[in-house]
Amino acid sequence: MNKKISIIGAGNVGATTAELIARDGFADVVLFDVHEGIAKGKALDITEACPLWNSPVSVMGTASFADTTGSDIIIITAGFPRKPGMSRDDLLHANADVIREVTEGVIRYSPDSIIIIVTNPMDIMAYTALQVSRFDHRRIIGMGGVLDSARFRTFVALELGVSPQDIEALVLGGHGDQMVPMPRFTTVKGIAITQLLDVHAINRIIESTRNGGAEIVGLLKTGSAFYAPAAATVQMVKAILFDEKRLLPCSAYLMGEYGISGIFVGVPVILGRNGVEKIISLELTEEEKTMFEGSVAAVRKMIDILKPT
């Protein structure tokens, strides 16, 4: 029997994630959306492409949570997208309501699943899903770090004129404007970029990484990024389904690591069959620690805003 992945939200991110999974043919997909016709139409379109990809999997569109029953992984992309001039934080209250509703829906039918949160502001939405689901915290994971690190790799590759395949990058902290790209841990074939680029170039790349999502929103006018977020999500899905033990930067719930407790924030983790199997604690410089703590404080502030008074 094929593995089963349910994607909540059939917008650009959700549909593209479904497409990538179906094209690779490693799991059946349920594409859920409150707009049933959109979910069914996109699922049918992907299904009709499967013969061309030699893919054996099924893709179903639905507006019923019952169809997600027995999912191995739940990917939540549902929510309101960013518009030009909006930060991820502006989406806080509206998307928290969405996350509460869909989390209640999916856990009823897939109580043993692992949940990947894509909806922004992602770290806070992961926290919300944890509060609603009461799952083991290792089974709730935020996607942002994989995406942010991919963007960092992209801009380093463009600056140096090398293949992004040869670059490993690390971004810590919240998936927002105060994310913390880590030049000291970002390498080209093992060579730290601090030895290949001057400080001005590195700072320029860091700003490009932080603004990567907003730049796309500004260019599109009517939407936000979806190809790279979908690809980042699929990398996480494969690491979990195939127990790959990948070391990836993800938003994980901290319980004392880095001196932080009680929130989700981006850190390097080992992803495997059980979700977050280990959090890697790095020795940070004072400057890195200050930036990381500033990013953590921004995440905690938004969590406090959501808490009932």
SEDOKE-780829 format. One line per 8 residues: number of its first residue (from 1); their letters; for each residue x negated, y negated, z of C-alpha. Coordinates in Angstrom, 1 decimal, always signed. Layout:
<pts>
NUM = A = X/Y/Z ~ ...
</pts>
This chain:
<pts>
1 = MNKKISII = +0.0/+0.0/+0.0 ~ -1.3/-3.5/-0.9 ~ -2.0/-6.0/+1.7 ~ +0.6/-8.7/+2.0 ~ +0.0/-12.5/+2.2 ~ +2.8/-15.0/+2.7 ~ +2.3/-18.6/+1.7 ~ +4.6/-21.1/+3.3
9 = GAGNVGAT = +5.1/-24.0/+0.9 ~ +5.2/-23.7/-2.9 ~ +3.7/-27.1/-3.7 ~ +0.4/-27.5/-5.5 ~ -1.8/-26.1/-2.8 ~ +0.5/-23.1/-2.0 ~ +1.2/-22.2/-5.7 ~ -2.5/-22.5/-6.6
17 = TAELIARD = -3.4/-20.3/-3.7 ~ -0.9/-17.8/-4.8 ~ -2.3/-17.9/-8.3 ~ -5.9/-17.3/-7.2 ~ -4.9/-14.4/-5.0 ~ -2.7/-12.8/-7.8 ~ -5.5/-13.3/-10.4 ~ -8.0/-11.6/-8.2
25 = GFADVVLF = -5.4/-8.8/-7.5 ~ -6.3/-8.1/-3.9 ~ -2.9/-8.6/-2.2 ~ +0.8/-8.9/-2.8 ~ +2.1/-12.5/-2.4 ~ +5.3/-14.0/-1.0 ~ +5.7/-17.6/-1.9 ~ +8.1/-19.3/+0.4
33 = DVHEGIAK = +9.7/-22.7/+0.1 ~ +12.9/-24.3/+1.3 ~ +13.5/-25.2/-2.3 ~ +14.2/-21.7/-3.4 ~ +14.2/-22.4/-7.2 ~ +10.7/-23.9/-7.0 ~ +9.4/-20.8/-5.1 ~ +11.0/-18.4/-7.4
41 = GKALDITE = +10.1/-20.2/-10.6 ~ +6.4/-20.5/-9.7 ~ +6.3/-16.9/-8.5 ~ +7.9/-15.7/-11.7 ~ +5.4/-17.7/-13.8 ~ +2.5/-16.2/-11.9 ~ +4.0/-12.7/-12.1 ~ +4.1/-13.1/-15.9
49 = ACPLWNSP = +0.4/-14.0/-15.9 ~ -0.6/-10.9/-14.0 ~ -0.6/-8.5/-17.0 ~ -3.0/-10.9/-18.7 ~ -5.3/-10.8/-15.6 ~ -4.9/-7.0/-15.3 ~ -3.6/-7.6/-11.8 ~ -1.5/-5.0/-10.2
57 = VSVMGTAS = +0.0/-7.1/-7.4 ~ +3.5/-8.4/-6.9 ~ +4.5/-12.1/-6.4 ~ +7.8/-13.0/-4.9 ~ +9.4/-16.4/-4.5 ~ +11.9/-16.9/-1.7 ~ +13.6/-19.2/+0.7 ~ +14.1/-16.5/+3.3
65 = FADTTGSD = +11.7/-15.8/+6.1 ~ +12.8/-12.2/+6.2 ~ +11.0/-11.6/+2.9 ~ +7.7/-12.4/+4.7 ~ +8.2/-9.4/+7.0 ~ +5.0/-7.5/+7.8 ~ +2.5/-10.0/+6.4 ~ -1.1/-9.5/+7.2
73 = IIIITAGF = -1.9/-13.2/+6.7 ~ +0.4/-16.2/+6.8 ~ -0.9/-19.4/+5.0 ~ +1.0/-22.5/+6.0 ~ +0.7/-25.3/+3.4 ~ +4.2/-26.8/+3.9 ~ +4.5/-30.4/+4.8 ~ +4.4/-33.9/+3.4
81 = PRKPGMSR = +1.4/-34.8/+1.2 ~ -0.8/-37.8/+1.6 ~ +0.1/-40.9/-0.5 ~ -2.3/-43.6/-1.6 ~ -3.4/-45.7/+1.5 ~ -2.3/-43.0/+3.9 ~ -4.8/-41.2/+6.3 ~ -4.3/-37.6/+7.3
89 = DDLLHANA = -3.3/-38.9/+10.7 ~ -0.3/-40.8/+9.3 ~ +1.3/-37.5/+8.6 ~ +1.2/-36.4/+12.2 ~ +4.8/-36.4/+13.5 ~ +6.5/-35.5/+10.2 ~ +4.3/-32.5/+9.6 ~ +4.3/-31.3/+13.2
97 = DVIREVTE = +8.1/-30.9/+12.9 ~ +7.6/-28.8/+9.8 ~ +4.9/-26.6/+11.4 ~ +7.1/-25.9/+14.4 ~ +10.0/-24.8/+12.2 ~ +8.0/-22.6/+9.9 ~ +5.9/-21.1/+12.6 ~ +9.0/-20.0/+14.5
105 = GVIRYSPD = +10.3/-18.5/+11.2 ~ +7.2/-16.4/+10.3 ~ +6.2/-15.1/+13.7 ~ +9.6/-13.5/+14.1 ~ +8.9/-11.2/+11.1 ~ +5.1/-10.9/+11.3 ~ +4.1/-10.9/+14.9 ~ +0.7/-9.2/+14.2
113 = SIIIIVTN = -0.3/-11.6/+11.4 ~ -3.2/-14.1/+11.3 ~ -2.2/-17.6/+10.5 ~ -4.3/-20.0/+8.4 ~ -3.2/-23.7/+8.6 ~ -3.8/-25.9/+5.6 ~ -1.2/-28.7/+6.4 ~ -2.6/-32.0/+7.5
121 = PMDIMAYT = -3.6/-33.3/+10.0 ~ -4.9/-29.8/+10.1 ~ -6.6/-29.5/+13.5 ~ -3.5/-30.8/+15.2 ~ -1.2/-28.6/+13.1 ~ -3.2/-25.6/+14.1 ~ -2.8/-26.6/+17.8 ~ +1.0/-27.0/+17.2
129 = ALQVSRFD = +1.2/-23.5/+15.6 ~ -0.7/-22.0/+18.6 ~ +1.7/-23.6/+21.0 ~ +4.8/-22.3/+19.1 ~ +3.5/-18.8/+18.3 ~ +1.6/-18.1/+21.6 ~ -0.6/-15.9/+19.5 ~ -4.1/-15.0/+20.6
137 = HRRIIGMG = -6.0/-18.2/+19.7 ~ -8.4/-16.2/+17.5 ~ -5.5/-15.5/+15.1 ~ -4.8/-19.1/+14.3 ~ -7.4/-20.8/+12.1 ~ -7.6/-24.2/+10.4 ~ -9.0/-24.3/+6.8 ~ -10.6/-27.8/+6.8
145 = GVLDSARF = -14.3/-26.9/+7.4 ~ -14.6/-24.7/+4.4 ~ -13.2/-27.4/+2.2 ~ -15.3/-30.2/+3.7 ~ -18.5/-28.2/+3.4 ~ -17.6/-27.4/-0.3 ~ -17.3/-31.1/-0.9 ~ -20.6/-31.8/+0.8
153 = RTFVALEL = -22.2/-29.1/-1.3 ~ -20.8/-30.7/-4.4 ~ -22.1/-34.2/-3.7 ~ -25.5/-32.8/-2.7 ~ -25.7/-30.8/-6.0 ~ -24.7/-33.9/-8.0 ~ -27.3/-36.0/-6.3 ~ -30.2/-33.5/-6.7
161 = GVSPQDIE = -29.2/-32.2/-10.1 ~ -29.2/-28.5/-8.8 ~ -26.6/-25.8/-8.9 ~ -24.1/-25.9/-6.0 ~ -24.6/-22.1/-5.7 ~ -28.0/-22.8/-4.2 ~ -26.7/-25.1/-1.5 ~ -25.4/-24.2/+1.9
169 = ALVLGGHG = -23.7/-27.0/+3.8 ~ -22.2/-27.5/+7.3 ~ -19.5/-29.9/+8.4 ~ -18.4/-30.0/+12.0 ~ -15.6/-31.8/+13.9 ~ -12.1/-32.7/+12.9 ~ -10.8/-32.5/+9.4 ~ -10.4/-36.2/+9.1
177 = DQMVPMPR = -12.3/-39.5/+8.6 ~ -14.5/-38.7/+11.6 ~ -15.7/-35.3/+10.3 ~ -19.4/-34.7/+10.9 ~ -21.5/-33.5/+7.9 ~ -24.7/-32.0/+9.2 ~ -27.7/-32.8/+7.0 ~ -30.1/-30.9/+9.3
185 = FTTVKGIA = -28.1/-27.7/+8.7 ~ -27.5/-28.3/+5.0 ~ -30.1/-26.6/+2.7 ~ -31.0/-26.0/-0.9 ~ -32.5/-22.5/-1.0 ~ -33.4/-22.8/+2.7 ~ -34.9/-26.3/+2.3 ~ -33.1/-28.9/+4.5
193 = ITQLLDVH = -31.8/-31.8/+2.5 ~ -33.6/-34.1/+5.0 ~ -36.8/-33.1/+3.2 ~ -35.4/-33.6/-0.3 ~ -33.4/-36.9/+0.1 ~ -34.0/-40.2/+1.8 ~ -31.6/-41.4/+4.6 ~ -29.8/-43.8/+2.2
201 = AINRIIES = -28.9/-41.0/-0.2 ~ -27.8/-38.7/+2.6 ~ -25.6/-41.4/+4.1 ~ -24.1/-42.1/+0.7 ~ -23.3/-38.3/+0.3 ~ -21.8/-38.2/+3.8 ~ -19.4/-41.1/+3.0 ~ -18.5/-39.4/-0.3
209 = TRNGGAEI = -17.7/-36.2/+1.6 ~ -15.6/-38.0/+4.2 ~ -13.7/-39.9/+1.5 ~ -13.4/-36.9/-0.9 ~ -9.8/-36.2/-0.2 ~ -8.8/-39.9/-0.2 ~ -10.6/-40.5/-3.4 ~ -8.5/-37.8/-5.1
217 = VGLLKTGS = -5.3/-39.2/-3.6 ~ -6.1/-42.6/-5.0 ~ -6.8/-41.3/-8.4 ~ -3.8/-39.0/-8.7 ~ -1.4/-41.7/-7.2 ~ +1.4/-39.1/-6.8 ~ -0.3/-36.3/-5.0 ~ -3.4/-34.9/-3.2
225 = AFYAPAAA = -6.1/-32.4/-3.8 ~ -5.1/-28.8/-4.4 ~ -7.7/-26.8/-6.4 ~ -10.5/-27.0/-3.8 ~ -8.2/-26.6/-0.8 ~ -6.7/-23.5/-2.4 ~ -10.1/-22.0/-3.2 ~ -11.3/-22.7/+0.3
233 = TVQMVKAI = -8.2/-20.9/+1.7 ~ -8.8/-17.9/-0.5 ~ -12.4/-17.6/+0.7 ~ -11.1/-17.4/+4.2 ~ -8.4/-14.9/+3.3 ~ -10.9/-12.5/+1.7 ~ -13.2/-12.8/+4.7 ~ -10.3/-11.7/+6.9
241 = LFDEKRLL = -8.7/-9.0/+4.7 ~ -12.0/-7.3/+3.8 ~ -13.6/-7.8/+7.2 ~ -16.5/-9.5/+5.6 ~ -17.9/-11.1/+8.8 ~ -18.5/-14.3/+6.9 ~ -20.1/-17.2/+8.7 ~ -17.9/-20.2/+7.7
249 = PCSAYLMG = -17.1/-23.6/+9.2 ~ -13.4/-23.4/+10.3 ~ -11.2/-25.1/+12.8 ~ -11.1/-22.9/+15.8 ~ -9.7/-23.2/+19.3 ~ -12.5/-23.9/+21.7 ~ -12.7/-22.6/+25.2 ~ -15.8/-24.2/+26.6
257 = EYGISGIF = -18.0/-23.9/+23.5 ~ -19.9/-27.2/+22.9 ~ -18.5/-28.3/+26.2 ~ -15.0/-28.6/+24.7 ~ -11.8/-26.8/+25.7 ~ -8.2/-26.8/+24.7 ~ -8.3/-28.1/+21.1 ~ -9.0/-26.9/+17.6
265 = VGVPVILG = -12.0/-28.4/+15.9 ~ -14.4/-27.5/+13.1 ~ -17.3/-25.3/+14.1 ~ -19.2/-22.4/+12.5 ~ -17.4/-19.1/+13.1 ~ -17.6/-15.5/+12.0 ~ -14.4/-14.5/+10.2 ~ -13.4/-10.9/+10.1
273 = RNGVEKII = -10.4/-8.5/+10.4 ~ -9.4/-10.0/+13.8 ~ -9.6/-13.6/+12.7 ~ -12.2/-15.7/+14.5 ~ -14.5/-13.0/+15.9 ~ -17.2/-15.3/+17.2 ~ -17.9/-19.0/+17.5 ~ -21.5/-20.0/+16.8
281 = SLELTEEE = -22.8/-22.6/+19.3 ~ -25.5/-24.8/+17.8 ~ -28.1/-26.9/+19.6 ~ -27.2/-30.4/+18.6 ~ -29.4/-33.5/+18.8 ~ -28.1/-36.4/+20.9 ~ -27.0/-38.2/+17.7 ~ -25.2/-35.2/+16.4
289 = KTMFEGSV = -23.6/-34.5/+19.8 ~ -22.4/-38.1/+20.0 ~ -20.8/-37.9/+16.5 ~ -19.2/-34.5/+17.2 ~ -17.8/-35.7/+20.5 ~ -16.4/-38.8/+18.8 ~ -14.6/-36.6/+16.2 ~ -13.3/-34.3/+19.0
297 = AAVRKMID = -11.9/-37.4/+20.8 ~ -10.0/-38.4/+17.7 ~ -8.4/-35.0/+17.5 ~ -7.5/-35.0/+21.2 ~ -6.0/-38.5/+20.9 ~ -3.6/-37.2/+18.2 ~ -2.7/-34.2/+20.3 ~ -1.9/-36.4/+23.2
305 = ILKPT = +0.4/-38.5/+20.9 ~ +2.4/-35.3/+20.1 ~ +2.8/-34.2/+23.7 ~ +6.1/-35.1/+25.3 ~ +6.0/-37.8/+27.8
</pts>
